[in-house]
Amino acid sequence: MTPRDREEGSAAVELVVATPILILVVLFTVGLGRVTEAQMLAETAAGSAARAASLARNPDQAVAAAHAAVAANSSVSCPDPNVTVDTSAFRPGGTVAVRVECRPRLADITGVGFPGTMKISERMVSGIDTWRQADAP
């Protein structure tokens, strides 16, 4: 038996062993990318909500505008978001802050079937124009 005879079929064995490992690496990478995308979507929703709230004329309208903006930006990546609007500094020259929190299932985000959930929480602050007129209290 020559050395060449002993190596016949070794490439097929290597392929059978390496293929599942490579598939797992690809699936894990795709899953991480989709988790990052979900975090970016929550950040976008919080930013849009803060901006919409800063354009409102009073705190009540600011809260309603923030909730509407988050509802318009919600997706499978952030189902049933919890929206918190801080209007304590709502005045010309002040700020309004919005926090968007949710706990999506990893299987829904990744599409790969990872078990469990993860907490996504994003907070954005938007300034209120100094020279605009607010509603009278």
N, C-alpha and C positions, 0 to 999 in steps of 0.2 A: 504494500500500500504506500503510495507516494504522499507527500505533504499536501499536494493539490487535492487528492481524493478525500482527505479528512476535512477539508474546508468547503466541500460542496454543500450547498443549502444553508450555509451560515448567514448569508445575506437575508434570506427569507426569515430566519429565526430572529435576526436583529430587527427587521422591519415589523414583525409581529409584536415584539417587545416594545419598540420605540413608538409605534403609532398611537396606542392608548395614552401614553404619557404626553405626547405632543398634542393630542386632542384635549386633554385635561388642561394643559397650559393655555391653549387657545381659548377654551371656554372660560377659564378663570380670568384671563385678560379682558375678554368681552364683558364679563360680569362686572369687573372693576370699572371699566369704561362707562357702563350704564349706571352704576352707582354715582359716579362723578357727574354724569348728565342729570340725574335726579337732583343732586345737590345744586347744580347750576340752575335748574328750573325753579327750585324753591327760592333761590337767591333772586332770580328774575321776578318772581311773583311778589316777593317782599319789596323789591325796589319799585316795581310798578304801583304797588299799594301805597308805599310811602309818598311817591310822587303824586298820586291821585288825591291822597289825604291832604297834602300840602296845598293843593289848589282849591280845596273846599273853603267855604266862607265861615263855618263855625265848627266846633268840635263834633257835634252830632253828625253833620254832613261828612266830616272827615272820616269818622268811623264807618259810615255807610259806604263811602267811596272806596275805602281800603278793602272792605269785605267784597264789594263788587269786583274790584280789580283782581283779587286773589281768586275769586270764583271764575273769572274769565281766563285765568292762567293755570287753573288746576288741571291735573292729568292723573294717569295711573301712577305716575312716579310719586305723587304726593296726594293720596286720597284723603278726604275728610280733613282738610287742614284746620288747625286751631290758629286763629288770627287774634293777636293782641295789639291794640292800638294805644299808644301813649300820647295823649293830647295835653299833658300837664304844662307844656311850654308852647301851647297853641296861641300865638299872637304874632302880629307883624314883627319880623326879625327873629322869631323863635323857630322851633323845630317840631316835627312830628315823627315819631318812631313807630315802626311796624315790625312785629315778630311773627313769622310763619313757622309753625311746627307741625310735623306729622310723623307717623310711624308706618311706613309702607312695608309690605312683605317683600323680602329679598327675592322670592320667586317671581313676584310681579314685576319688579324692577329689572332683574337680570335676564329673565326669560330662559334661564338655564336650570332653575329649580333649586337654588341655594335655600337652605332652611332658615327660619327665623325672621326677625324684623330688625329694622334699624331706625334710629331717631335722626330725623333731619330737622334742623333748626337754623333759621336764618333771620338776622335782624338788620334792617336798613333804616337810616335816618334821612329825612329830607328837610331842607330849610324852607321857611316861609318867607316870601318876599317882604322886605322891610317897608316898601312904599305902597303896599296894597291896602285897601280898606277892608276891614273885617265887619261882620254883622255886629250891630249893637247888642250888648248882653240883655 
